[in-house]
Amino acid sequence: MKIPPRFISVAAIAAALFLGGPATVAAEAAPAPVSASVLSTAAVGDICYSALPSQAHDTLDLIEQGGPYPYEQDGTVFQNREGVLPQQTTGYYHEYTVITPGSDTRGARRIVTGERSQEDYYTADHYATFDLVDYAC
C-alpha cells in the first residue's frame, strides 16, 4: 500500500528541533489532487529552430517583417484559453498561421508570440501542446 505524502510545516519542525519541543509534530493535510488542466501549464517543451518545418520559418520571417500575412486572423490576440502557455495579461500573446501544405483550411499549426524578444511558441496540434522555439540550436 502506498501512503500519500504528508507535509509538515517548517514552523513545526523548527519548534521541535530548536525549542526542544515534543517530538510529536502535527502533519498538515495533503494538498488536493492537481487536475490535468493545471498540469498542462507546465506542458511547454522546446524545439530547435532548425527542427521547425520550413513553413514555420516562413511565418517567423513574416512576423519579423511585420507582414503581410496570408490570413486575416494572423496577428490577432491569442487568448491562451487552454492555459498551456504561462499565464499573462490579455494582449500579451499573438497568433500566426503556419501554412500546412495540402490543407484547404488554416490547418492546426501556429506560431504564438509573446512580448519578450524571441518568445515564440510553435504548436502543430492546434494549441494542445506548445514548444518554445530555441534559436540557439
TIMAR-486441 format. One record per residue: residue in one letter; residue number from 1; x, y, z of N, C-alpha, C in turn; chain. Coordinates in steps of 0.2 Angstrom, whole numbers, plus 5000, padded with zeros to 4 digits. Example, Ala and Ser with C-alpha at 12.3 -4.5 7.8 and 13.67 -1.06 7.14 Angstrom:
BEGIN
[a, 1, [5066, 4972, 5039], [5062, 4978, 5039], [5066, 4984, 5039], A]
[s, 2, [5064, 4989, 5035], [5068, 4995, 5036], [5064, 5000, 5039], A]
END
This chain:
BEGIN
[m, 1, [5004, 4994, 5000], [5000, 5000, 5000], [5004, 5006, 5000], A]
[k, 2, [5003, 5011, 4996], [5007, 5017, 4995], [5003, 5022, 4999], A]
[i, 3, [5007, 5025, 5004], [5005, 5030, 5008], [5006, 5037, 5005], A]
[p, 4, [5001, 5041, 5004], [5002, 5048, 5001], [5006, 5052, 5006], A]
[p, 5, [5010, 5057, 5002], [5015, 5061, 5006], [5011, 5065, 5011], A]
[r, 6, [5014, 5067, 5016], [5012, 5072, 5021], [5017, 5078, 5021], A]
[f, 7, [5014, 5083, 5022], [5018, 5089, 5023], [5018, 5092, 5030], A]
[i, 8, [5024, 5093, 5033], [5025, 5096, 5039], [5027, 5103, 5039], A]
[s, 9, [5024, 5107, 5042], [5026, 5114, 5042], [5033, 5116, 5044], A]
[v, 10, [5036, 5121, 5042], [5043, 5122, 5044], [5043, 5125, 5051], A]
[a, 11, [5038, 5128, 5053], [5037, 5131, 5060], [5037, 5125, 5065], A]
[a, 12, [5033, 5120, 5063], [5033, 5114, 5067], [5039, 5110, 5068], A]
[i, 13, [5043, 5110, 5063], [5050, 5107, 5063], [5054, 5111, 5067], A]
[a, 14, [5054, 5117, 5066], [5059, 5122, 5070], [5057, 5122, 5077], A]
[a, 15, [5051, 5121, 5079], [5049, 5121, 5086], [5052, 5114, 5089], A]
[a, 16, [5051, 5109, 5085], [5053, 5103, 5088], [5061, 5102, 5089], A]
[l, 17, [5065, 5105, 5084], [5072, 5105, 5084], [5075, 5110, 5088], A]
[f, 18, [5073, 5116, 5088], [5077, 5121, 5091], [5074, 5123, 5098], A]
[l, 19, [5068, 5122, 5099], [5065, 5124, 5106], [5064, 5118, 5110], A]
[g, 20, [5066, 5112, 5108], [5066, 5106, 5112], [5059, 5104, 5114], A]
[g, 21, [5055, 5105, 5109], [5048, 5103, 5110], [5047, 5096, 5109], A]
[p, 22, [5041, 5094, 5110], [5040, 5086, 5110], [5041, 5084, 5102], A]
[a, 23, [5042, 5078, 5102], [5044, 5075, 5095], [5037, 5074, 5091], A]
[t, 24, [5032, 5075, 5094], [5026, 5074, 5090], [5024, 5081, 5086], A]
[v, 25, [5024, 5080, 5080], [5023, 5086, 5076], [5017, 5084, 5071], A]
[a, 26, [5012, 5089, 5072], [5006, 5088, 5068], [5007, 5088, 5060], A]
[a, 27, [5005, 5084, 5057], [5005, 5084, 5049], [4999, 5088, 5047], A]
[e, 28, [5001, 5092, 5042], [4996, 5096, 5038], [4992, 5091, 5033], A]
[a, 29, [4986, 5092, 5031], [4983, 5089, 5026], [4986, 5089, 5020], A]
[a, 30, [4986, 5083, 5016], [4989, 5083, 5010], [4985, 5088, 5005], A]
[p, 31, [4989, 5091, 5000], [4985, 5095, 4995], [4981, 5091, 4991], A]
[a, 32, [4976, 5095, 4989], [4971, 5092, 4984], [4974, 5089, 4978], A]
[p, 33, [4972, 5084, 4975], [4975, 5082, 4968], [4975, 5087, 4963], A]
[v, 34, [4980, 5087, 4959], [4981, 5093, 4954], [4977, 5090, 4948], A]
[s, 35, [4973, 5094, 4945], [4969, 5092, 4939], [4974, 5093, 4933], A]
[a, 36, [4972, 5089, 4927], [4975, 5089, 4921], [4976, 5096, 4918], A]
[s, 37, [4971, 5100, 4919], [4972, 5107, 4916], [4977, 5111, 4919], A]
[v, 38, [4978, 5110, 4926], [4983, 5113, 4929], [4990, 5111, 4927], A]
[l, 39, [4991, 5104, 4926], [4997, 5101, 4924], [4999, 5104, 4917], A]
[s, 40, [4994, 5105, 4913], [4996, 5107, 4906], [4999, 5114, 4906], A]
[t, 41, [4999, 5118, 4911], [5003, 5124, 4911], [5010, 5123, 4911], A]
[a, 42, [5012, 5117, 4913], [5019, 5115, 4913], [5021, 5111, 4907], A]
[a, 43, [5017, 5111, 4902], [5017, 5106, 4896], [5021, 5110, 4890], A]
[v, 44, [5024, 5115, 4891], [5028, 5119, 4886], [5035, 5115, 4886], A]
[g, 45, [5036, 5113, 4880], [5043, 5110, 4878], [5047, 5115, 4875], A]
[d, 46, [5052, 5112, 4872], [5057, 5116, 4867], [5058, 5113, 4861], A]
[i, 47, [5059, 5117, 4856], [5060, 5114, 4849], [5066, 5119, 4846], A]
[c, 48, [5071, 5115, 4843], [5076, 5119, 4839], [5073, 5123, 4833], A]
[y, 49, [5075, 5129, 4832], [5073, 5132, 4826], [5074, 5128, 4820], A]
[s, 50, [5080, 5125, 4820], [5082, 5120, 4814], [5077, 5114, 4813], A]
[a, 51, [5073, 5113, 4818], [5069, 5107, 4818], [5062, 5109, 4816], A]
[l, 52, [5060, 5115, 4815], [5054, 5118, 4813], [5053, 5116, 4806], A]
[p, 53, [5046, 5115, 4804], [5045, 5114, 4797], [5047, 5121, 4793], A]
[s, 54, [5048, 5120, 4787], [5050, 5126, 4783], [5045, 5132, 4783], A]
[q, 55, [5039, 5129, 4783], [5033, 5134, 4783], [5033, 5138, 4790], A]
[a, 56, [5035, 5136, 4795], [5036, 5139, 4802], [5042, 5145, 4801], A]
[h, 57, [5047, 5143, 4797], [5052, 5148, 4796], [5049, 5154, 4792], A]
[d, 58, [5045, 5152, 4787], [5042, 5157, 4783], [5038, 5162, 4787], A]
[t, 59, [5034, 5159, 4792], [5029, 5163, 4796], [5034, 5167, 4801], A]
[l, 60, [5039, 5165, 4804], [5043, 5169, 4808], [5046, 5174, 4804], A]
[d, 61, [5048, 5173, 4798], [5051, 5179, 4794], [5046, 5184, 4792], A]
[l, 62, [5039, 5182, 4791], [5034, 5187, 4790], [5033, 5191, 4796], A]
[i, 63, [5033, 5188, 4802], [5032, 5191, 4809], [5037, 5196, 4809], A]
[e, 64, [5044, 5194, 4808], [5049, 5199, 4808], [5048, 5205, 4804], A]
[q, 65, [5046, 5204, 4798], [5044, 5209, 4793], [5038, 5213, 4794], A]
[g, 66, [5034, 5211, 4799], [5028, 5214, 4800], [5022, 5213, 4795], A]
[g, 67, [5023, 5207, 4791], [5018, 5205, 4787], [5020, 5207, 4780], A]
[p, 68, [5015, 5206, 4775], [5008, 5204, 4775], [5007, 5197, 4777], A]
[y, 69, [5002, 5195, 4780], [5000, 5188, 4782], [4995, 5185, 4778], A]
[p, 70, [4995, 5179, 4777], [4991, 5175, 4772], [4983, 5175, 4775], A]
[y, 71, [4982, 5176, 4781], [4976, 5175, 4784], [4974, 5181, 4788], A]
[e, 72, [4968, 5183, 4788], [4966, 5189, 4792], [4966, 5188, 4799], A]
[q, 73, [4966, 5182, 4802], [4967, 5181, 4809], [4974, 5181, 4811], A]
[d, 74, [4979, 5181, 4807], [4986, 5182, 4809], [4987, 5189, 4812], A]
[g, 75, [4991, 5188, 4818], [4992, 5194, 4822], [4987, 5196, 4827], A]
[t, 76, [4982, 5192, 4827], [4977, 5194, 4832], [4979, 5191, 4839], A]
[v, 77, [4976, 5194, 4844], [4977, 5192, 4851], [4976, 5184, 4852], A]
[f, 78, [4980, 5181, 4855], [4979, 5174, 4857], [4977, 5174, 4864], A]
[q, 79, [4971, 5171, 4866], [4969, 5171, 4872], [4971, 5166, 4877], A]
[n, 80, [4975, 5161, 4875], [4978, 5156, 4880], [4972, 5153, 4884], A]
[r, 81, [4966, 5152, 4881], [4961, 5149, 4884], [4962, 5142, 4887], A]
[e, 82, [4967, 5138, 4883], [4968, 5132, 4885], [4973, 5132, 4891], A]
[g, 83, [4976, 5137, 4893], [4980, 5138, 4899], [4987, 5134, 4898], A]
[v, 84, [4989, 5132, 4892], [4995, 5129, 4891], [5001, 5133, 4892], A]
[l, 85, [5001, 5139, 4889], [5006, 5144, 4890], [5006, 5147, 4897], A]
[p, 86, [5012, 5150, 4899], [5012, 5154, 4905], [5007, 5159, 4905], A]
[q, 87, [5004, 5160, 4911], [4998, 5165, 4912], [5001, 5172, 4911], A]
[q, 88, [4998, 5176, 4907], [5000, 5183, 4906], [4993, 5187, 4905], A]
[t, 89, [4994, 5193, 4904], [4989, 5198, 4904], [4986, 5197, 4896], A]
[t, 90, [4980, 5199, 4895], [4977, 5198, 4889], [4980, 5203, 4884], A]
[g, 91, [4982, 5201, 4878], [4985, 5205, 4873], [4993, 5203, 4873], A]
[y, 92, [4995, 5199, 4878], [5002, 5198, 4878], [5004, 5193, 4872], A]
[y, 93, [5000, 5188, 4871], [5002, 5184, 4865], [4998, 5185, 4859], A]
[h, 94, [5001, 5184, 4853], [4998, 5185, 4847], [4999, 5178, 4843], A]
[e, 95, [4994, 5177, 4838], [4995, 5170, 4835], [4996, 5172, 4827], A]
[y, 96, [4999, 5167, 4824], [5000, 5167, 4817], [5000, 5160, 4814], A]
[t, 97, [4997, 5160, 4808], [4996, 5153, 4804], [5003, 5151, 4802], A]
[v, 98, [5004, 5144, 4803], [5009, 5141, 4799], [5006, 5137, 4794], A]
[i, 99, [5007, 5138, 4787], [5003, 5135, 4782], [5005, 5128, 4782], A]
[t, 100, [5000, 5124, 4781], [5000, 5117, 4781], [4999, 5115, 4773], A]
[p, 101, [5004, 5112, 4770], [5003, 5110, 4763], [4998, 5105, 4762], A]
[g, 102, [4994, 5106, 4757], [4988, 5102, 4755], [4982, 5103, 4759], A]
[s, 103, [4982, 5107, 4764], [4976, 5109, 4768], [4972, 5114, 4765], A]
[d, 104, [4965, 5113, 4765], [4961, 5118, 4762], [4959, 5124, 4767], A]
[t, 105, [4961, 5123, 4774], [4960, 5127, 4779], [4966, 5130, 4782], A]
[r, 106, [4966, 5134, 4787], [4972, 5136, 4790], [4976, 5130, 4793], A]
[g, 107, [4973, 5125, 4794], [4976, 5119, 4797], [4977, 5120, 4805], A]
[a, 108, [4981, 5116, 4808], [4982, 5116, 4815], [4989, 5119, 4818], A]
[r, 109, [4993, 5121, 4813], [5000, 5123, 4815], [4999, 5131, 4816], A]
[r, 110, [5003, 5133, 4821], [5003, 5140, 4823], [5010, 5142, 4826], A]
[i, 111, [5011, 5148, 4825], [5016, 5152, 4830], [5013, 5156, 4834], A]
[v, 112, [5014, 5156, 4840], [5011, 5161, 4845], [5017, 5165, 4848], A]
[t, 113, [5017, 5171, 4848], [5022, 5175, 4850], [5021, 5179, 4857], A]
[g, 114, [5026, 5179, 4861], [5025, 5183, 4867], [5028, 5190, 4866], A]
[e, 115, [5027, 5194, 4871], [5030, 5201, 4870], [5038, 5201, 4871], A]
[r, 116, [5041, 5197, 4875], [5048, 5197, 4875], [5051, 5195, 4869], A]
[s, 117, [5057, 5197, 4868], [5061, 5196, 4862], [5062, 5188, 4861], A]
[q, 118, [5061, 5185, 4855], [5062, 5178, 4854], [5058, 5174, 4858], A]
[e, 119, [5052, 5176, 4860], [5047, 5172, 4864], [5042, 5169, 4859], A]
[d, 120, [5044, 5164, 4855], [5040, 5161, 4850], [5038, 5154, 4852], A]
[y, 121, [5032, 5152, 4851], [5030, 5146, 4853], [5027, 5143, 4846], A]
[y, 122, [5028, 5136, 4845], [5026, 5133, 4840], [5021, 5127, 4842], A]
[t, 123, [5015, 5127, 4839], [5011, 5121, 4840], [5009, 5118, 4833], A]
[a, 124, [5009, 5111, 4833], [5007, 5108, 4827], [5000, 5105, 4828], A]
[d, 125, [4997, 5105, 4834], [4991, 5102, 4836], [4986, 5107, 4838], A]
[h, 126, [4985, 5112, 4836], [4980, 5117, 4837], [4979, 5119, 4844], A]
[y, 127, [4985, 5121, 4848], [4985, 5123, 4854], [4985, 5118, 4860], A]
[a, 128, [4985, 5112, 4858], [4985, 5106, 4863], [4992, 5106, 4867], A]
[t, 129, [4997, 5107, 4863], [5004, 5107, 4866], [5008, 5113, 4862], A]
[f, 130, [5013, 5116, 4866], [5017, 5121, 4863], [5024, 5119, 4864], A]
[d, 131, [5029, 5121, 4860], [5036, 5121, 4861], [5039, 5128, 4860], A]
[l, 132, [5043, 5130, 4865], [5046, 5137, 4864], [5052, 5136, 4859], A]
[v, 133, [5052, 5140, 4854], [5057, 5140, 4849], [5064, 5142, 4852], A]
[d, 134, [5069, 5137, 4851], [5076, 5138, 4854], [5080, 5140, 4847], A]
[y, 135, [5082, 5147, 4847], [5086, 5149, 4841], [5093, 5148, 4842], A]
[a, 136, [5095, 5145, 4847], [5102, 5143, 4848], [5104, 5136, 4845], A]
[c, 137, [5099, 5133, 4843], [5101, 5126, 4840], [5098, 5125, 4833], A]
END
